[in-house]
Amino acid sequence: MRNRTSTTQMEVTSIRLEKSLKESLKSLSGSQGYQTLIRDILWNYVQQKLGEYRPNFSKSDIRATVVATARKDESCVLTGKLIPEGSEMLLALTIHGDFVPVSKEAMSESK
């Protein structure tokens, strides 16, 4: 988890967004504010690209699984452990409707 940085320690950056995108971000952000939401989205993207991103999922978030083969290195959303390219894994359907990579071992481990 990232530590929050004071806004006085941040650099000002201008970004142009479509009006409908900005309104959607405002609607989704709730009380945290859309700029905070944008920063969270950008940090998640950077951490994912650097291999440091691990969403907070638990087994109770998983509705169903499907056996699959990793076509590239993946990271198990439950354990953070590597699922190597070519390995058998599970695609898990979450309560939010997303498919996420899960290792078979993570699903067989007790809670």
DOTOR-927368 format. One record per atom (N, C-alpha, C): residue in three letters; atom name; y, z, x. Coordinates in nm, 4 decimals, always signed. Layout:
BEGIN
ALA | CA | Y | Z | X
...
//
This chain:
BEGIN
MET | N | -0.1182 | +0.0000 | +0.0837
MET | CA | +0.0000 | +0.0000 | +0.0000
MET | C | +0.1240 | +0.0000 | +0.0879
ARG | N | +0.2192 | -0.0806 | +0.0511
ARG | CA | +0.3430 | -0.0919 | +0.1260
ARG | C | +0.4384 | +0.0209 | +0.0913
ASN | N | +0.5132 | +0.0672 | +0.1910
ASN | CA | +0.6199 | +0.1631 | +0.1649
ASN | C | +0.7387 | +0.0884 | +0.1080
ARG | N | +0.8078 | +0.1507 | +0.0160
ARG | CA | +0.9288 | +0.0907 | -0.0418
ARG | C | +1.0414 | +0.0996 | +0.0593
THR | N | +1.1171 | -0.0087 | +0.0710
THR | CA | +1.2315 | -0.0145 | +0.1609
THR | C | +1.3577 | +0.0022 | +0.0789
SER | N | +1.4501 | +0.0790 | +0.1310
SER | CA | +1.5785 | +0.0954 | +0.0634
SER | C | +1.6494 | -0.0393 | +0.0586
THR | N | +1.7153 | -0.0680 | -0.0532
THR | CA | +1.7858 | -0.1961 | -0.0653
THR | C | +1.8973 | -0.2094 | +0.0374
THR | N | +1.9476 | -0.0984 | +0.0888
THR | CA | +2.0516 | -0.1068 | +0.1927
THR | C | +1.9950 | -0.1583 | +0.3249
GLN | N | +1.8619 | -0.1533 | +0.3406
GLN | CA | +1.7962 | -0.2022 | +0.4622
GLN | C | +1.7436 | -0.3442 | +0.4467
MET | N | +1.7701 | -0.4059 | +0.3315
MET | CA | +1.7213 | -0.5416 | +0.3052
MET | C | +1.8308 | -0.6432 | +0.3330
GLU | N | +1.7876 | -0.7653 | +0.3639
GLU | CA | +1.8816 | -0.8758 | +0.3808
GLU | C | +1.9000 | -0.9462 | +0.2476
VAL | N | +2.0222 | -0.9878 | +0.2215
VAL | CA | +2.0519 | -1.0616 | +0.0987
VAL | C | +2.0067 | -1.2058 | +0.1169
THR | N | +1.9323 | -1.2558 | +0.0189
THR | CA | +1.8835 | -1.3934 | +0.0200
THR | C | +1.9097 | -1.4541 | -0.1166
SER | N | +1.9548 | -1.5771 | -0.1159
SER | CA | +1.9789 | -1.6470 | -0.2414
SER | C | +1.8623 | -1.7415 | -0.2680
ILE | N | +1.8177 | -1.7426 | -0.3927
ILE | CA | +1.7094 | -1.8324 | -0.4317
ILE | C | +1.7432 | -1.8895 | -0.5691
ARG | N | +1.7176 | -2.0164 | -0.5857
ARG | CA | +1.7444 | -2.0806 | -0.7142
ARG | C | +1.6148 | -2.0857 | -0.7945
LEU | N | +1.6232 | -2.0370 | -0.9180
LEU | CA | +1.5084 | -2.0354 | -1.0082
LEU | C | +1.5453 | -2.1051 | -1.1376
GLU | N | +1.4479 | -2.1717 | -1.1965
GLU | CA | +1.4694 | -2.2277 | -1.3285
GLU | C | +1.5010 | -2.1126 | -1.4242
LYS | N | +1.5887 | -2.1388 | -1.5193
LYS | CA | +1.6295 | -2.0342 | -1.6132
LYS | C | +1.5085 | -1.9759 | -1.6855
SER | N | +1.4160 | -2.0618 | -1.7281
SER | CA | +1.2983 | -2.0128 | -1.8009
SER | C | +1.2097 | -1.9255 | -1.7119
LEU | N | +1.2004 | -1.9588 | -1.5818
LEU | CA | +1.1224 | -1.8767 | -1.4887
LEU | C | +1.1877 | -1.7400 | -1.4737
LYS | N | +1.3179 | -1.7386 | -1.4555
LYS | CA | +1.3895 | -1.6117 | -1.4398
LYS | C | +1.3732 | -1.5253 | -1.5643
GLU | N | +1.3827 | -1.5845 | -1.6806
GLU | CA | +1.3674 | -1.5093 | -1.8051
GLU | C | +1.2248 | -1.4555 | -1.8181
SER | N | +1.1274 | -1.5352 | -1.7788
SER | CA | +0.9883 | -1.4896 | -1.7836
SER | C | +0.9659 | -1.3737 | -1.6878
LEU | N | +1.0226 | -1.3835 | -1.5675
LEU | CA | +1.0109 | -1.2751 | -1.4698
LEU | C | +1.0766 | -1.1478 | -1.5229
LYS | N | +1.1920 | -1.1616 | -1.5844
LYS | CA | +1.2597 | -1.0451 | -1.6422
LYS | C | +1.1722 | -0.9815 | -1.7498
SER | N | +1.1117 | -1.0646 | -1.8321
SER | CA | +1.0271 | -1.0166 | -1.9405
SER | C | +0.9040 | -0.9435 | -1.8863
LEU | N | +0.8442 | -0.9968 | -1.7798
LEU | CA | +0.7239 | -0.9377 | -1.7212
LEU | C | +0.7520 | -0.8120 | -1.6396
SER | N | +0.8733 | -0.8007 | -1.5869
SER | CA | +0.9035 | -0.6941 | -1.4915
SER | C | +0.9204 | -0.5571 | -1.5549
GLY | N | +0.9537 | -0.5533 | -1.6814
GLY | CA | +0.9740 | -0.4233 | -1.7467
GLY | C | +1.0855 | -0.3457 | -1.6810
SER | N | +1.0620 | -0.2166 | -1.6617
SER | CA | +1.1669 | -0.1299 | -1.6088
SER | C | +1.1878 | -0.1432 | -1.4577
GLN | N | +1.0940 | -0.2076 | -1.3862
GLN | CA | +1.1084 | -0.2184 | -1.2410
GLN | C | +1.2122 | -0.3221 | -1.2001
GLY | N | +1.2448 | -0.4168 | -1.2880
GLY | CA | +1.3423 | -0.5201 | -1.2550
GLY | C | +1.2747 | -0.6423 | -1.1954
TYR | N | +1.3307 | -0.7596 | -1.2245
TYR | CA | +1.2658 | -0.8837 | -1.1822
TYR | C | +1.2747 | -0.9065 | -1.0317
GLN | N | +1.3792 | -0.8562 | -0.9645
GLN | CA | +1.3867 | -0.8752 | -0.8194
GLN | C | +1.2762 | -0.7962 | -0.7487
THR | N | +1.2474 | -0.6774 | -0.7968
THR | CA | +1.1367 | -0.5991 | -0.7424
THR | C | +1.0046 | -0.6710 | -0.7655
LEU | N | +0.9884 | -0.7274 | -0.8852
LEU | CA | +0.8675 | -0.8035 | -0.9159
LEU | C | +0.8530 | -0.9230 | -0.8218
ILE | N | +0.9616 | -0.9948 | -0.7971
ILE | CA | +0.9577 | -1.1096 | -0.7050
ILE | C | +0.9178 | -1.0639 | -0.5651
ARG | N | +0.9743 | -0.9522 | -0.5169
ARG | CA | +0.9366 | -0.9003 | -0.3843
ARG | C | +0.7883 | -0.8654 | -0.3803
ASP | N | +0.7377 | -0.8008 | -0.4871
ASP | CA | +0.5951 | -0.7659 | -0.4914
ASP | C | +0.5081 | -0.8905 | -0.4875
ILE | N | +0.5465 | -0.9916 | -0.5635
ILE | CA | +0.4713 | -1.1179 | -0.5644
ILE | C | +0.4721 | -1.1812 | -0.4262
LEU | N | +0.5874 | -1.1844 | -0.3612
LEU | CA | +0.5969 | -1.2441 | -0.2274
LEU | C | +0.5171 | -1.1646 | -0.1247
TRP | N | +0.5237 | -1.0316 | -0.1304
TRP | CA | +0.4448 | -0.9501 | -0.0370
TRP | C | +0.2952 | -0.9722 | -0.0588
ASN | N | +0.2521 | -0.9787 | -0.1850
ASN | CA | +0.1104 | -1.0042 | -0.2125
ASN | C | +0.0668 | -1.1379 | -0.1544
TYR | N | +0.1512 | -1.2398 | -0.1669
TYR | CA | +0.1204 | -1.3723 | -0.1132
TYR | C | +0.1089 | -1.3661 | +0.0396
VAL | N | +0.2054 | -1.3033 | +0.1036
VAL | CA | +0.2036 | -1.2931 | +0.2507
VAL | C | +0.0800 | -1.2164 | +0.2966
GLN | N | +0.0513 | -1.1035 | +0.2327
GLN | CA | -0.0656 | -1.0244 | +0.2717
GLN | C | -0.1953 | -1.1019 | +0.2487
GLN | N | -0.2003 | -1.1794 | +0.1413
GLN | CA | -0.3194 | -1.2606 | +0.1153
GLN | C | -0.3378 | -1.3640 | +0.2256
LYS | N | -0.2307 | -1.4312 | +0.2640
LYS | CA | -0.2392 | -1.5335 | +0.3686
LYS | C | -0.2736 | -1.4724 | +0.5037
LEU | N | -0.2322 | -1.3479 | +0.5273
LEU | CA | -0.2632 | -1.2800 | +0.6530
LEU | C | -0.3992 | -1.2107 | +0.6493
GLY | N | -0.4672 | -1.2169 | +0.5349
GLY | CA | -0.5974 | -1.1527 | +0.5215
GLY | C | -0.5879 | -1.0026 | +0.5012
GLU | N | -0.4712 | -0.9525 | +0.4618
GLU | CA | -0.4508 | -0.8084 | +0.4450
GLU | C | -0.4448 | -0.7667 | +0.2989
TYR | N | -0.4516 | -0.8617 | +0.2071
TYR | CA | -0.4337 | -0.8316 | +0.0647
TYR | C | -0.5628 | -0.7827 | +0.0027
ARG | N | -0.5542 | -0.6750 | -0.0708
ARG | CA | -0.6700 | -0.6256 | -0.1439
ARG | C | -0.6230 | -0.5735 | -0.2792
PRO | N | -0.6466 | -0.6501 | -0.3847
PRO | CA | -0.6071 | -0.6035 | -0.5173
PRO | C | -0.6800 | -0.4743 | -0.5525
ASN | N | -0.6229 | -0.3983 | -0.6403
ASN | CA | -0.6847 | -0.2730 | -0.6835
ASN | C | -0.7746 | -0.2989 | -0.8042
PHE | N | -0.9023 | -0.3199 | -0.7776
PHE | CA | -1.0002 | -0.3406 | -0.8826
PHE | C | -1.1089 | -0.2346 | -0.8700
SER | N | -1.1663 | -0.2013 | -0.9826
SER | CA | -1.2832 | -0.1142 | -0.9829
SER | C | -1.3908 | -0.1820 | -1.0667
LYS | N | -1.5110 | -0.1289 | -1.0607
LYS | CA | -1.6208 | -0.1884 | -1.1375
LYS | C | -1.5892 | -0.1902 | -1.2863
SER | N | -1.5137 | -0.0936 | -1.3333
SER | CA | -1.4812 | -0.0885 | -1.4767
SER | C | -1.3886 | -0.2027 | -1.5193
ASP | N | -1.3259 | -0.2708 | -1.4239
ASP | CA | -1.2400 | -0.3861 | -1.4540
ASP | C | -1.3202 | -0.5146 | -1.4723
ILE | N | -1.4490 | -0.5098 | -1.4412
ILE | CA | -1.5322 | -0.6305 | -1.4423
ILE | C | -1.6102 | -0.6404 | -1.5724
ARG | N | -1.5929 | -0.7548 | -1.6409
ARG | CA | -1.6596 | -0.7776 | -1.7693
ARG | C | -1.7923 | -0.8505 | -1.7523
ALA | N | -1.8000 | -0.9416 | -1.6544
ALA | CA | -1.9208 | -1.0217 | -1.6342
ALA | C | -1.9186 | -1.0776 | -1.4926
THR | N | -2.0348 | -1.1159 | -1.4431
THR | CA | -2.0440 | -1.1788 | -1.3116
THR | C | -2.1304 | -1.3033 | -1.3191
VAL | N | -2.1022 | -1.3954 | -1.2273
VAL | CA | -2.1767 | -1.5201 | -1.2155
VAL | C | -2.2102 | -1.5377 | -1.0683
VAL | N | -2.3339 | -1.5738 | -1.0382
VAL | CA | -2.3738 | -1.5983 | -0.9002
VAL | C | -2.3035 | -1.7246 | -0.8506
ALA | N | -2.2518 | -1.7180 | -0.7282
ALA | CA | -2.1789 | -1.8308 | -0.6695
ALA | C | -2.2040 | -1.8333 | -0.5196
THR | N | -2.1565 | -1.9398 | -0.4561
THR | CA | -2.1620 | -1.9530 | -0.3108
THR | C | -2.0199 | -1.9614 | -0.2577
ALA | N | -1.9894 | -1.8805 | -0.1580
ALA | CA | -1.8553 | -1.8821 | -0.0982
ALA | C | -1.8351 | -2.0146 | -0.0249
ARG | N | -1.7354 | -2.0890 | -0.0613
ARG | CA | -1.7045 | -2.2169 | +0.0036
ARG | C | -1.6088 | -2.1986 | +0.1207
LYS | N | -1.5553 | -2.0777 | +0.1341
LYS | CA | -1.4745 | -2.0385 | +0.2486
LYS | C | -1.4886 | -1.8875 | +0.2604
ASP | N | -1.4447 | -1.8302 | +0.3697
ASP | CA | -1.4496 | -1.6855 | +0.3828
ASP | C | -1.3697 | -1.6221 | +0.2697
GLU | N | -1.4286 | -1.5230 | +0.2061
GLU | CA | -1.3640 | -1.4511 | +0.0969
GLU | C | -1.3641 | -1.3026 | +0.1295
SER | N | -1.2873 | -1.2273 | +0.0530
SER | CA | -1.2830 | -1.0829 | +0.0680
SER | C | -1.3217 | -1.0203 | -0.0649
CYS | N | -1.4190 | -0.9317 | -0.0637
CYS | CA | -1.4636 | -0.8650 | -0.1852
CYS | C | -1.3492 | -0.7799 | -0.2402
VAL | N | -1.3177 | -0.7977 | -0.3686
VAL | CA | -1.2056 | -0.7238 | -0.4274
VAL | C | -1.2368 | -0.5756 | -0.4486
LEU | N | -1.3626 | -0.5385 | -0.4429
LEU | CA | -1.3986 | -0.3979 | -0.4604
LEU | C | -1.4021 | -0.3219 | -0.3288
THR | N | -1.4486 | -0.3876 | -0.2233
THR | CA | -1.4655 | -0.3186 | -0.0949
THR | C | -1.3719 | -0.3675 | +0.0146
GLY | N | -1.3196 | -0.4893 | -0.0015
GLY | CA | -1.2368 | -0.5482 | +0.1030
GLY | C | -1.3181 | -0.6110 | +0.2145
LYS | N | -1.4510 | -0.5992 | +0.2077
LYS | CA | -1.5373 | -0.6529 | +0.3131
LYS | C | -1.5469 | -0.8044 | +0.3032
LEU | N | -1.5688 | -0.8664 | +0.4181
LEU | CA | -1.5788 | -1.0118 | +0.4279
LEU | C | -1.7039 | -1.0636 | +0.3585
ILE | N | -1.6856 | -1.1721 | +0.2848
ILE | CA | -1.7973 | -1.2500 | +0.2303
ILE | C | -1.7903 | -1.3827 | +0.3052
PRO | N | -1.8794 | -1.4052 | +0.4028
PRO | CA | -1.8692 | -1.5249 | +0.4870
PRO | C | -1.8928 | -1.6548 | +0.4107
GLU | N | -1.8295 | -1.7594 | +0.4571
GLU | CA | -1.8501 | -1.8937 | +0.4017
GLU | C | -1.9994 | -1.9245 | +0.3984
GLY | N | -2.0452 | -1.9804 | +0.2877
GLY | CA | -2.1856 | -2.0166 | +0.2724
GLY | C | -2.2732 | -1.9055 | +0.2184
SER | N | -2.2199 | -1.7846 | +0.2081
SER | CA | -2.2979 | -1.6712 | +0.1579
SER | C | -2.3004 | -1.6694 | +0.0059
GLU | N | -2.4087 | -1.6144 | -0.0467
GLU | CA | -2.4147 | -1.5937 | -0.1910
GLU | C | -2.3249 | -1.4757 | -0.2252
MET | N | -2.2518 | -1.4893 | -0.3335
MET | CA | -2.1611 | -1.3846 | -0.3790
MET | C | -2.1594 | -1.3876 | -0.5304
LEU | N | -2.0754 | -1.3076 | -0.5892
LEU | CA | -2.0559 | -1.3077 | -0.7330
LEU | C | -1.9107 | -1.3421 | -0.7633
LEU | N | -1.8900 | -1.4190 | -0.8677
LEU | CA | -1.7563 | -1.4357 | -0.9237
LEU | C | -1.7505 | -1.3413 | -1.0419
ALA | N | -1.6564 | -1.2512 | -1.0403
ALA | CA | -1.6455 | -1.1509 | -1.1452
ALA | C | -1.5300 | -1.1851 | -1.2379
LEU | N | -1.5574 | -1.1831 | -1.3673
LEU | CA | -1.4544 | -1.2016 | -1.4679
LEU | C | -1.3961 | -1.0646 | -1.4982
THR | N | -1.2653 | -1.0488 | -1.4764
THR | CA | -1.2021 | -0.9189 | -1.4979
THR | C | -1.1545 | -0.9037 | -1.6413
ILE | N | -1.1166 | -0.7840 | -1.6763
ILE | CA | -1.0634 | -0.7564 | -1.8096
ILE | C | -0.9331 | -0.8305 | -1.8348
HIS | N | -0.8713 | -0.8806 | -1.7274
HIS | CA | -0.7466 | -0.9565 | -1.7391
HIS | C | -0.7707 | -1.1071 | -1.7461
GLY | N | -0.8974 | -1.1480 | -1.7380
GLY | CA | -0.9306 | -1.2897 | -1.7494
GLY | C | -0.9306 | -1.3649 | -1.6178
ASP | N | -0.9247 | -1.2940 | -1.5049
ASP | CA | -0.9273 | -1.3584 | -1.3731
ASP | C | -1.0689 | -1.3598 | -1.3193
PHE | N | -1.1020 | -1.4641 | -1.2418
PHE | CA | -1.2264 | -1.4667 | -1.1663
PHE | C | -1.1943 | -1.4240 | -1.0246
VAL | N | -1.2658 | -1.3241 | -0.9740
VAL | CA | -1.2406 | -1.2714 | -0.8404
VAL | C | -1.3720 | -1.2620 | -0.7631
PRO | N | -1.3657 | -1.2760 | -0.6287
PRO | CA | -1.4880 | -1.2681 | -0.5480
PRO | C | -1.5363 | -1.1241 | -0.5306
VAL | N | -1.6661 | -1.1050 | -0.5482
VAL | CA | -1.7282 | -0.9738 | -0.5320
VAL | C | -1.8580 | -0.9921 | -0.4559
SER | N | -1.8836 | -0.9039 | -0.3623
SER | CA | -2.0118 | -0.9102 | -0.2908
SER | C | -2.1211 | -0.8549 | -0.3811
LYS | N | -2.2423 | -0.9066 | -0.3653
LYS | CA | -2.3552 | -0.8592 | -0.4445
LYS | C | -2.3814 | -0.7125 | -0.4142
GLU | N | -2.3602 | -0.6724 | -0.2898
GLU | CA | -2.3828 | -0.5335 | -0.2490
GLU | C | -2.2875 | -0.4389 | -0.3215
ALA | N | -2.1620 | -0.4809 | -0.3375
ALA | CA | -2.0630 | -0.3957 | -0.4033
ALA | C | -2.1011 | -0.3681 | -0.5480
MET | N | -2.1585 | -0.4665 | -0.6149
MET | CA | -2.1975 | -0.4485 | -0.7538
MET | C | -2.3238 | -0.3652 | -0.7669
SER | N | -2.4082 | -0.3640 | -0.6640
SER | CA | -2.5329 | -0.2891 | -0.6720
SER | C | -2.5140 | -0.1438 | -0.6273
GLU | N | -2.4021 | -0.1140 | -0.5591
GLU | CA | -2.3759 | +0.0229 | -0.5149
GLU | C | -2.3411 | +0.1094 | -0.6354
SER | N | -2.3785 | +0.2373 | -0.6290
SER | CA | -2.3443 | +0.3271 | -0.7394
SER | C | -2.1957 | +0.3564 | -0.7368
LYS | N | -2.1416 | +0.3983 | -0.8523
LYS | CA | -1.9981 | +0.4249 | -0.8642
LYS | C | -1.9556 | +0.5302 | -0.7751
//
